[in-house]
Amino acid sequence: MKLISWNMNYWQQKDKHDLAWEYLVNTITPDIALLQETIVPELYKKQTVFLESHTCRVEDPIKWGTCVYISKDLLQKSSFKNVTELYVDNESINGKQVFAELMFNNNILTICSLHTNTSPGGIYSIRNHIEKIFNNKIMNDSISKFIIGGDFNADIEMDNGFFLETFNSIKAQYHECISKYTQTFFGNNMSERNHYQDDHIFVSKDLSNNLGETFSWNYGKVKQYSDHTILEVELNI
């Protein structure tokens, strides 16, 4: 099973967004995709759980958001539903995370696509959002067959290690799939000294032995469609 995470950067690259989806579905070919800053084309709406982000701009006629996508082949042999309300009831982070439940091969996977808040408090808002999600009582009470990934807007080295304790706390409960520090953000606001790994995929530790190869798509058309790389993980279930 191929699992990927990608911030698709809709709000800055609207004109290429349909092409980005075509590339995602037909070239990357994920079974499960954790997507941020996206609009779901009509063709794929039945294969997604999508929530509009409260941080999309007022002037945008079409509102982008956060999404979990399931391939057509996987959907034909599984059931799939939105369970976000079981995990999140805070209006200040509406649409910044999606939780979906996938029943497949006698397994129930809980899948979260996360896009952290960067405002109003910058790194403090980001940290509060990450900790709010990972300290969720339901997640901690039933932490098995759980996948969570997306654009965290944070890494262990950023801002002189501001997030180091936060990530150490996460890693005490979850396995980070891309464990080697990897630059995943290539936006125009980067400098030569900034090499941020904004994007991450974690799984509950009971799934860590099911992981296969990992890969970072940080070349070619990916960079035409977004300022984020695609993280890919093979999950043997």
LODODO-736239 format. One record per residue: residue in three letters; x, y, z of N, C-alpha, C, O in turn. Coordinates in steps of 0.02 Angstrom, whole numbers, padded with zeros to 5 digits, always signed. Example, Ala and Ser with C-alpha at 12.3 -4.5 7.8 and 13.67 -1.06 7.14 Angstrom:
! LODODO-736239
ALA+00660-00284+00390+00615-00225+00390+00660-00165+00390+00712-00166+00423
SER+00642-00112+00354+00684-00053+00357+00645+00002+00394+00670+00057+00402
END
This chain:
! LODODO-736239
MET+00042-00060+00000+00000+00000+00000+00044+00062+00000+00087+00070+00043
LYS+00033+00106-00048+00074+00167-00054+00038+00225-00019-00019+00242-00035
LEU+00073+00255+00029+00047+00311+00068+00089+00373+00053+00151+00369+00055
ILE+00057+00429+00037+00096+00490+00025+00066+00549+00063+00008+00548+00083
SER+00107+00601+00073+00084+00665+00100+00109+00720+00055+00167+00720+00033
TRP+00064+00769+00041+00083+00824-00005+00041+00886+00009-00020+00884+00008
ASN+00075+00941+00022+00043+01007+00021+00043+01030-00052+00096+01041-00081
MET-00017+01037-00082-00023+01048-00154-00023+01122-00173-00024+01139-00232
ASN-00021+01168-00122-00009+01239-00135-00060+01270-00184-00042+01310-00227
TYR-00124+01251-00175-00176+01276-00221-00178+01352-00225-00183+01380-00280
TRP-00174+01385-00168-00188+01457-00167-00135+01498-00206-00149+01554-00226
GLN-00075+01469-00216-00024+01504-00255-00018+01478-00327+00008+01513-00370
GLN-00043+01417-00339-00035+01387-00406-00101+01357-00431-00105+01299-00451
LYS-00153+01399-00428-00220+01377-00448-00222+01351-00520-00255+01301-00534
ASP-00187+01385-00565-00191+01368-00636-00165+01298-00651-00183+01269-00702
LYS-00122+01272-00608-00092+01206-00620-00122+01152-00575-00098+01095-00575
HIS-00174+01170-00537-00197+01123-00486-00229+01060-00515-00219+01005-00488
ASP-00267+01066-00568-00296+01006-00600-00241+00961-00627-00246+00900-00623
LEU-00188+00992-00654-00131+00952-00679-00095+00918-00621-00071+00862-00627
ALA-00092+00952-00563-00061+00922-00504-00100+00860-00483-00071+00809-00465
TRP-00167+00864-00484-00208+00806-00466-00199+00749-00517-00195+00691-00498
GLU-00195+00767-00580-00184+00715-00631-00117+00680-00620-00112+00619-00626
TYR-00066+00720-00603+00000+00693-00589-00002+00648-00527+00028+00594-00526
LEU-00037+00671-00476-00044+00633-00414-00075+00565-00427-00048+00513-00407
VAL-00133+00564-00461-00172+00503-00469-00140+00455-00520-00139+00395-00509
ASN-00112+00483-00575-00090+00440-00630-00015+00426-00630+00007+00377-00660
THR+00026+00469-00598+00098+00458-00596+00121+00435-00527+00158+00385-00521
ILE+00101+00470-00475+00120+00450-00407+00082+00387-00386+00109+00344-00353
THR+00019+00383-00406-00027+00326-00394-00029+00303-00321-00015+00245-00307
PRO-00046+00348-00275-00050+00326-00204-00114+00286-00191-00165+00296-00225
ASP-00111+00242-00142-00172+00211-00117-00206+00258-00067-00267+00263-00065
ILE-00165+00291-00027-00190+00340+00022-00148+00403+00015-00086+00400+00013
ALA-00181+00461+00010-00145+00525+00006-00170+00572+00059-00231+00583+00067
LEU-00124+00601+00096-00138+00652+00146-00121+00719+00113-00063+00734+00100
LEU-00172+00759+00100-00164+00819+00058-00183+00881+00097-00229+00882+00137
GLN-00145+00935+00083-00158+01000+00114-00159+01054+00059-00130+01045+00005
GLU-00193+01109+00074-00199+01165+00026-00221+01139-00043-00186+01149-00093
THR-00278+01108-00044-00303+01078-00105-00377+01092-00116-00413+01108-00068
ILE-00398+01086-00178-00468+01083-00198-00477+01016-00233-00436+00997-00275
VAL-00529+00980-00215-00539+00914-00244-00578+00920-00309-00635+00943-00308
PRO-00550+00898-00366-00589+00898-00428-00650+00853-00422-00650+00804-00385
GLU-00702+00870-00460-00764+00833-00457-00753+00757-00468-00787+00716-00436
LEU-00707+00740-00511-00694+00670-00528-00675+00627-00468-00687+00567-00467
TYR-00645+00659-00416-00617+00620-00361-00654+00632-00295-00633+00606-00243
LYS-00709+00668-00296-00743+00687-00233-00768+00626-00194-00768+00627-00133
LYS-00790+00574-00229-00815+00515-00194-00759+00475-00162-00772+00430-00122
GLN-00697+00492-00178-00639+00456-00151-00603+00496-00096-00547+00479-00077
THR-00635+00548-00071-00601+00591-00024-00645+00609+00036-00707+00607+00033
VAL-00612+00625+00090-00641+00663+00145-00607+00731+00143-00546+00735+00151
PHE-00645+00784+00133-00617+00851+00124-00652+00900+00171-00713+00897+00179
LEU-00613+00944+00202-00641+00998+00243-00609+01064+00223-00548+01069+00216
GLU-00651+01114+00213-00627+01181+00196-00588+01211+00255-00611+01208+00312
SER-00530+01240+00240-00488+01270+00293-00514+01339+00312-00532+01379+00270
HIS-00514+01351+00377-00535+01418+00400-00483+01471+00383-00497+01531+00390
THR-00424+01451+00361-00372+01500+00344-00368+01515+00270-00325+01555+00249
CYS-00411+01485+00228-00410+01505+00157-00433+01577+00152-00472+01601+00193
ARG-00409+01612+00101-00419+01684+00096-00490+01702+00076-00522+01666+00038
VAL-00515+01757+00103-00583+01779+00089-00594+01790+00015-00649+01775-00010
GLU-00543+01815-00021-00551+01831-00092-00550+01770-00137-00566+01776-00197
ASP-00533+01712-00110-00533+01651-00152-00604+01629-00165-00640+01612-00118
PRO-00626+01628-00228-00695+01607-00243-00708+01534-00228-00764+01515-00210
ILE-00656+01492-00235-00660+01422-00217-00616+01411-00156-00557+01429-00157
LYS-00643+01382-00104-00607+01376-00041-00567+01311-00039-00595+01257-00048
TRP-00502+01317-00026-00460+01258-00021-00460+01232+00051-00485+01264+00097
GLY-00433+01172+00058-00434+01143+00125-00389+01082+00131-00339+01076+00096
THR-00408+01037+00176-00368+00979+00195-00407+00916+00176-00468+00916+00178
CYS-00371+00862+00159-00404+00806+00126-00368+00740+00140-00307+00738+00145
VAL-00407+00687+00145-00381+00619+00140-00412+00588+00077-00473+00587+00069
TYR-00369+00564+00033-00389+00533-00031-00375+00459-00029-00324+00437-00002
ILE-00422+00419-00056-00414+00347-00062-00420+00328-00136-00465+00352-00170
SER-00375+00286-00161-00378+00267-00231-00442+00228-00247-00473+00199-00202
LYS-00461+00229-00310-00522+00195-00331-00517+00120-00318-00566+00089-00296
ASP-00459+00091-00331-00450+00019-00319-00458+00001-00246-00491-00048-00229
LEU-00428+00041-00202-00434+00028-00130-00505+00038-00106-00530-00001-00064
LEU-00538+00088-00131-00606+00103-00110-00654+00047-00128-00703+00034-00092
GLN-00641+00012-00183-00684-00043-00205-00682-00103-00158-00728-00143-00157
LYS-00630-00108-00118-00625-00165-00071-00619-00143+00002-00592-00178+00044
SER-00647-00084+00016-00645-00058+00084-00704-00012+00095-00742+00003+00049
SER-00712+00011+00157-00760+00064+00173-00722+00122+00204-00668+00113+00233
PHE-00749+00182+00198-00711+00243+00210-00759+00297+00235-00810+00309+00203
LYS-00743+00329+00292-00789+00380+00317-00751+00434+00355-00695+00425+00379
ASN-00784+00492+00360-00758+00549+00397-00772+00541+00471-00830+00532+00491
VAL-00719+00544+00513-00729+00538+00585-00697+00598+00621-00681+00593+00680
THR-00689+00653+00586-00655+00711+00614-00688+00736+00678-00653+00755+00726
GLU-00754+00735+00681-00789+00762+00740-00775+00722+00803-00785+00748+00858
LEU-00751+00660+00797-00734+00621+00856-00669+00646+00888-00657+00634+00947
TYR-00628+00681+00849-00562+00700+00872-00553+00776+00882-00510+00797+00921
VAL-00592+00815+00847-00581+00888+00848-00648+00924+00858-00696+00911+00823
ASP-00650+00969+00907-00711+01010+00918-00693+01083+00932-00729+01117+00968
ASN-00637+01105+00903-00612+01172+00916-00617+01214+00853-00582+01200+00804
GLU-00658+01266+00853-00670+01306+00793-00606+01341+00769-00601+01357+00709
SER-00559+01354+00813-00499+01391+00794-00454+01351+00747-00409+01379+00716
ILE-00467+01286+00740-00427+01245+00695-00471+01209+00644-00452+01157+00616
ASN-00531+01235+00631-00577+01204+00584-00544+01195+00515-00514+01241+00488
GLY-00552+01135+00488-00528+01121+00421-00453+01115+00414-00427+01107+00358
LYS-00417+01118+00469-00344+01112+00467-00321+01040+00478-00261+01025+00476
GLN-00369+00996+00490-00354+00926+00496-00417+00886+00476-00473+00908+00487
VAL-00405+00829+00446-00459+00783+00428-00441+00715+00457-00385+00691+00448
PHE-00489+00684+00491-00481+00615+00514-00529+00571+00475-00589+00585+00470
ALA-00503+00516+00449-00544+00469+00412-00531+00399+00438-00477+00383+00462
GLU-00582+00357+00434-00576+00288+00455-00584+00242+00394-00632+00248+00357
LEU-00535+00198+00386-00534+00153+00329-00537+00081+00354-00494+00060+00393
MET-00589+00043+00333-00594-00028+00350-00571-00068+00290-00601-00065+00236
PHE-00517-00107+00301-00484-00140+00245-00450-00204+00269-00412-00202+00317
ASN-00463-00261+00236-00430-00325+00254-00436-00341+00328-00387-00361+00360
ASN-00495-00331+00356-00508-00344+00427-00468-00298+00473-00459-00312+00532
ASN-00444-00243+00446-00410-00192+00485-00450-00128+00484-00484-00112+00435
ILE-00447-00091+00538-00475-00023+00540-00417+00025+00549-00386+00027+00602
LEU-00403+00064+00497-00351+00115+00500-00382+00183+00513-00432+00201+00481
THR-00354+00220+00559-00374+00290+00568-00319+00333+00536-00260+00325+00550
ILE-00340+00379+00493-00294+00418+00452-00307+00492+00462-00364+00514+00458
CYS-00255+00530+00475-00263+00602+00485-00216+00640+00438-00156+00626+00434
SER-00245+00688+00402-00206+00736+00363-00206+00802+00402-00259+00828+00418
LEU-00147+00828+00417-00139+00886+00461-00105+00943+00425-00056+00934+00389
HIS-00132+01003+00434-00102+01065+00407-00105+01117+00463-00157+01147+00475
THR-00049+01127+00498-00051+01165+00560-00065+01240+00549-00048+01268+00497
ASN-00096+01270+00599-00107+01342+00602-00041+01379+00608+00001+01360+00650
THR-00032+01431+00568+00028+01473+00576+00011+01542+00604+00056+01582+00616
SER-00053+01555+00614-00073+01620+00641-00126+01608+00695-00159+01556+00695
PRO-00133+01656+00742-00102+01722+00742-00033+01724+00774+00001+01776+00772
GLY-00011+01669+00804+00049+01673+00845+00111+01642+00817+00158+01628+00854
GLY+00113+01629+00751+00173+01602+00720+00192+01534+00750+00150+01489+00754
ILE+00254+01527+00771+00279+01463+00796+00240+01440+00858+00235+01380+00870
TYR+00212+01486+00897+00173+01467+00956+00106+01437+00935+00084+01388+00966
SER+00075+01465+00883+00013+01435+00858+00026+01366+00829-00014+01320+00839
ILE+00082+01359+00793+00099+01294+00764+00108+01241+00819+00080+01187+00816
ARG+00148+01259+00869+00160+01211+00924+00096+01193+00961+00085+01135+00977
ASN+00054+01243+00974-00008+01230+01009-00053+01183+00970-00085+01139+00998
HIS-00055+01193+00904-00097+01151+00862-00071+01079+00861-00109+01032+00870
ILE-00006+01070+00851+00023+01003+00850+00009+00967+00916-00012+00910+00916
GLU+00020+01002+00971+00011+00971+01036-00062+00957+01051-00079+00908+01084
LYS-00107+01000+01026-00179+00989+01035-00200+00924+01000-00241+00886+01026
ILE-00172+00913+00940-00190+00852+00903-00160+00790+00936-00195+00741+00947
PHE-00095+00792+00951-00061+00732+00976-00076+00718+01050-00064+00662+01073
ASN-00103+00766+01086-00122+00754+01155-00196+00736+01162-00222+00731+01217
ASN-00229+00727+01104-00300+00710+01104-00310+00644+01142-00277+00595+01130
LYS-00358+00645+01190-00368+00587+01233-00389+00526+01194-00366+00470+01208
ILE-00432+00535+01144-00456+00477+01105-00397+00444+01069-00391+00383+01068
MET-00354+00486+01039-00295+00459+01004-00251+00419+01052-00227+00366+01034
ASN-00241+00445+01111-00195+00413+01158-00226+00351+01190-00190+00306+01211
ASP-00292+00349+01195-00325+00290+01223-00329+00232+01174-00333+00175+01195
SER-00327+00247+01110-00335+00195+01060-00282+00201+01006-00297+00203+00946
ILE-00220+00205+01028-00165+00220+00983-00140+00157+00948-00087+00130+00965
SER-00179+00134+00900-00158+00076+00860-00185+00086+00789-00238+00116+00779
LYS-00148+00059+00741-00166+00066+00670-00185+00138+00654-00238+00152+00626
PHE-00139+00182+00672-00151+00254+00664-00098+00284+00619-00038+00271+00627
ILE-00120+00325+00570-00075+00359+00524-00090+00434+00528-00148+00454+00521
ILE-00039+00474+00537-00049+00546+00538+00009+00580+00503+00067+00566+00518
GLY-00006+00624+00456+00047+00658+00419+00021+00722+00388-00039+00736+00389
GLY+00067+00759+00360+00048+00821+00327+00101+00875+00334+00159+00861+00346
ASP+00077+00936+00325+00120+00995+00330+00116+01022+00401+00068+01056+00420
PHE+00168+01006+00440+00169+01027+00510+00195+01098+00518+00189+01127+00572
ASN+00224+01126+00465+00256+01193+00469+00309+01194+00525+00320+01246+00556
ALA+00341+01138+00538+00388+01133+00594+00434+01074+00584+00417+01024+00551
ASP+00494+01080+00613+00540+01023+00616+00585+01031+00678+00580+01081+00713
ILE+00628+00982+00690+00666+00982+00752+00720+01036+00755+00742+01055+00809
GLU+00741+01061+00696+00795+01110+00695+00771+01182+00690+00809+01228+00703
MET+00709+01191+00671+00683+01258+00658+00684+01302+00720+00671+01279+00776
ASP+00700+01366+00710+00700+01416+00764+00739+01391+00825+00713+01391+00881
ASN+00801+01371+00811+00847+01350+00865+00818+01295+00909+00826+01296+00970
GLY+00784+01248+00877+00758+01190+00914+00694+01204+00953+00679+01168+01000
PHE+00656+01255+00932+00595+01273+00968+00547+01213+00973+00512+01205+01023
PHE+00545+01171+00921+00497+01115+00919+00527+01049+00941+00494+00997+00937
LEU+00590+01049+00964+00624+00986+00979+00586+00946+01032+00576+00886+01023
GLU+00566+00977+01086+00530+00942+01139+00463+00915+01113+00442+00860+01132
THR+00429+00953+01071+00366+00932+01043+00375+00868+01001+00336+00821+01008
PHE+00425+00868+00958+00436+00809+00916+00462+00750+00957+00445+00693+00942
ASN+00501+00762+01008+00523+00706+01051+00464+00674+01086+00462+00613+01094
SER+00416+00715+01105+00355+00689+01137+00315+00646+01088+00290+00593+01106
ILE+00310+00670+01025+00274+00631+00974+00309+00564+00963+00277+00512+00959
LYS+00375+00566+00957+00413+00505+00941+00412+00455+00998+00428+00396+00988
ALA+00394+00476+01058+00387+00429+01113+00326+00384+01103+00323+00329+01131
GLN+00278+00406+01062+00217+00368+01050+00209+00343+00979+00174+00294+00966
TYR+00241+00378+00931+00233+00363+00860+00301+00351+00828+00353+00372+00853
HIS+00299+00317+00771+00359+00305+00732+00360+00354+00673+00312+00358+00635
GLU+00415+00392+00665+00421+00437+00608+00447+00398+00548+00500+00367+00551
CYS+00408+00400+00494+00424+00358+00436+00484+00383+00397+00524+00343+00372
ILE+00492+00449+00391+00550+00479+00357+00596+00503+00413+00595+00561+00431
SER+00636+00458+00439+00674+00474+00500+00735+00518+00486+00756+00556+00529
LYS+00764+00513+00426+00821+00554+00409+00797+00624+00391+00750+00632+00351
TYR+00829+00676+00420+00809+00745+00408+00810+00760+00333+00862+00752+00300
THR+00753+00781+00306+00745+00790+00234+00711+00856+00220+00656+00868+00246
GLN+00741+00899+00180+00707+00962+00162+00646+00947+00119+00650+00912+00069
THR+00589+00974+00140+00527+00962+00102+00492+01026+00080+00442+01023+00045
PHE+00518+01084+00100+00487+01148+00082+00537+01190+00044+00594+01198+00065
PHE+00515+01216-00014+00560+01253-00058+00528+01320-00079+00534+01341-00136
GLY+00493+01352-00031+00457+01414-00047+00502+01473-00059+00562+01471-00044
ASN+00473+01526-00086+00511+01586-00103+00538+01622-00041+00583+01663-00047
ASN+00510+01607+00017+00533+01640+00078+00591+01603+00111+00610+01618+00168
MET+00619+01553+00077+00677+01517+00103+00741+01556+00089+00746+01591+00039
SER+00789+01549+00133+00855+01577+00121+00904+01519+00114+00886+01461+00125
GLU+00966+01535+00097+01016+01483+00089+01029+01445+00154+01052+01388+00153
ARG+01013+01476+00211+01026+01444+00275+00966+01405+00301+00971+01370+00352
ASN+00909+01411+00268+00849+01377+00291+00838+01313+00251+00836+01315+00189
HIS+00830+01257+00284+00817+01194+00251+00764+01157+00292+00779+01112+00330
TYR+00701+01178+00283+00649+01154+00327+00618+01088+00304+00604+01078+00245
GLN+00608+01043+00352+00567+00984+00340+00498+00998+00370+00484+00978+00426
ASP+00456+01032+00332+00389+01049+00356+00344+00988+00358+00297+00985+00398
ASP+00359+00938+00316+00312+00884+00304+00336+00819+00338+00395+00803+00336
HIS+00289+00783+00368+00305+00724+00406+00250+00672+00398+00193+00689+00384
ILE+00269+00608+00407+00220+00554+00414+00239+00513+00475+00296+00490+00481
PHE+00191+00504+00519+00199+00462+00578+00148+00405+00577+00093+00413+00551
VAL+00167+00348+00604+00120+00293+00614+00125+00270+00687+00177+00277+00719
SER+00071+00242+00712+00074+00213+00779+00125+00156+00778+00137+00125+00727
LYS+00154+00142+00836+00211+00097+00839+00193+00025+00820+00237-00013+00801
ASP+00129+00007+00825+00110-00060+00804+00115-00070+00729+00116-00126+00705
LEU+00119-00014+00691+00126-00019+00618+00199-00012+00596+00214-00019+00536
SER+00245+00002+00642+00314+00017+00622+00347-00042+00586+00390-00032+00543
ASN+00328-00104+00605+00357-00162+00572+00326-00176+00504+00349-00220+00467
ASN+00274-00138+00487+00240-00147+00422+00267-00099+00369+00243-00099+00312
LEU+00316-00058+00388+00341-00008+00341+00391-00038+00293+00433-00079+00311
GLY+00385-00017+00230+00433-00036+00179+00477+00023+00160+00500+00060+00204
GLU+00489+00033+00096+00532+00086+00073+00499+00155+00082+00438+00162+00081
THR+00541+00205+00092+00518+00275+00094+00553+00314+00039+00607+00295+00015
PHE+00521+00368+00018+00547+00406-00039+00523+00477-00036+00468+00491-00012
SER+00564+00523-00059+00545+00594-00063+00546+00617-00135+00599+00617-00167
TRP+00488+00637-00161+00483+00662-00230+00498+00737-00229+00453+00778-00218
ASN+00561+00755-00239+00580+00826-00235+00612+00851-00299+00659+00891-00298
TYR+00587+00827-00355+00616+00846-00420+00561+00846-00473+00505+00825-00461
GLY+00580+00871-00533+00535+00867-00591+00470+00904-00581+00468+00960-00555
LYS+00415+00873-00602+00350+00906-00604+00324+00924-00535+00284+00970-00528
VAL+00346+00888-00484+00324+00905-00416+00338+00979-00402+00296+01014-00373
LYS+00397+01002-00423+00415+01072-00409+00379+01121-00455+00379+01181-00441
GLN+00349+01097-00508+00308+01140-00551+00239+01153-00519+00208+01205-00531
TYR+00217+01105-00479+00148+01108-00454+00143+01132-00382+00089+01153-00361
SER+00198+01130-00344+00194+01149-00273+00263+01169-00248+00314+01153-00279
ASP+00264+01204-00192+00328+01222-00159+00345+01171-00105+00392+01182-00066
HIS+00308+01116-00102+00322+01061-00056+00339+00998-00094+00313+00986-00149
THR+00382+00958-00065+00397+00893-00093+00343+00843-00073+00301+00858-00030
ILE+00342+00785-00105+00296+00731-00088+00335+00679-00048+00388+00656-00069
LEU+00308+00660+00010+00336+00605+00049+00298+00542+00035+00236+00542+00035
GLU+00334+00487+00022+00302+00423+00005+00326+00369+00052+00386+00365+00067
VAL+00280+00328+00076+00295+00272+00121+00258+00211+00096+00200+00215+00078
GLU+00292+00154+00096+00260+00091+00080+00238+00059+00145+00277+00050+00191
LEU+00173+00040+00147+00144+00010+00208+00118-00059+00190+00073-00065+00148
ASN+00145-00109+00221+00127-00178+00204+00071-00203+00251+00084-00226+00306
ILE+00010-00197+00227-00048-00219+00266-00091-00264+00222-00143-00288+00244
END
